[in-house]
Amino acid sequence: MEIIEIKDIVRKASPIYYRMFYGGTAVIKILNKIIESRIDFSIETKPTGEKSVLLTVNDTVDYPLVPLRRSLKQRIHSMDHDGSLPF
């Protein structure tokens, strides 16, 4: 399993300044087959400055969800760190 990209990312309006909500499409390569799955995620900044990613996979994926969610959260965290998420 490989996360190729997360595309079509849209930031959703939120009245809470320390929590940002997004929606997008994850492009995943599983056993030489490319799958697209809709995802929703949020990034919350805790009082300590640590960021927490909450993720929901909206489509059914024929792969164990624990490693898939872990890889997607790592990619989202690195995109946030690099500043490539919409503001």
C-alpha positions in Angstrom: 0.0 0.0 0.0 1.3 3.4 -1.0 -0.3 6.8 -0.6 0.3 8.5 -4.0 -1.3 11.9 -3.2 -4.2 13.7 -1.5 -5.9 15.9 -4.1 -8.9 18.2 -4.4 -8.4 19.4 -0.8 -11.0 22.0 0.3 -11.0 23.8 3.6 -14.4 23.9 5.3 -15.5 26.8 7.4 -15.1 26.5 11.1 -15.9 29.0 13.9 -13.1 27.4 16.1 -9.8 29.0 15.3 -7.6 26.1 16.6 -9.4 23.4 14.6 -9.3 23.3 10.8 -11.6 21.0 8.8 -10.8 19.7 5.3 -12.2 17.4 2.7 -10.4 15.8 -0.2 -9.6 12.7 -2.3 -6.9 10.2 -1.4 -5.2 8.4 -4.3 -3.9 5.0 -3.0 -1.9 2.3 -4.8 -2.9 -1.2 -3.5 -1.5 -4.3 -5.1 -0.7 -2.4 -8.4 -4.2 -1.0 -8.5 -5.0 2.7 -8.1 -8.0 3.5 -5.9 -9.5 6.9 -5.1 -11.3 7.4 -1.8 -13.0 10.5 -0.4 -11.7 11.6 3.0 -12.6 14.2 5.6 -10.0 15.3 8.2 -9.4 17.9 10.8 -6.2 19.3 12.3 -6.5 20.5 15.9 -3.8 22.5 17.6 -3.6 21.6 21.3 -2.6 24.1 24.0 0.8 22.6 24.1 1.3 23.4 20.4 1.1 19.7 19.3 -1.1 19.0 16.3 -3.6 16.2 16.2 -5.1 14.8 13.0 -8.6 13.2 13.0 -9.5 11.3 9.8 -12.6 9.7 8.3 -12.5 7.5 5.2 -15.8 7.9 3.5 -15.6 5.2 0.8 -15.1 1.5 1.3 -11.5 0.4 0.7 -10.5 -3.2 0.3 -7.5 -2.9 2.7 -7.1 -3.0 6.4 -8.0 0.5 7.8 -5.5 0.7 10.6 -2.3 0.9 8.4 -4.2 3.0 5.8 -5.3 5.5 8.4 -1.8 5.7 9.9 -0.3 6.4 6.5 -2.9 9.0 5.6 -2.4 10.8 8.9 1.4 10.9 8.4 0.9 12.3 4.9 -1.6 14.9 6.2 0.7 15.9 9.1 3.7 16.3 6.7 1.5 18.4 4.3 0.5 20.6 7.2 4.1 21.0 8.3 5.2 21.9 4.7 2.4 24.4 4.4 0.8 22.8 1.4 -2.7 22.6 2.8 -5.2 25.4 1.8 -5.5 28.2 4.2 
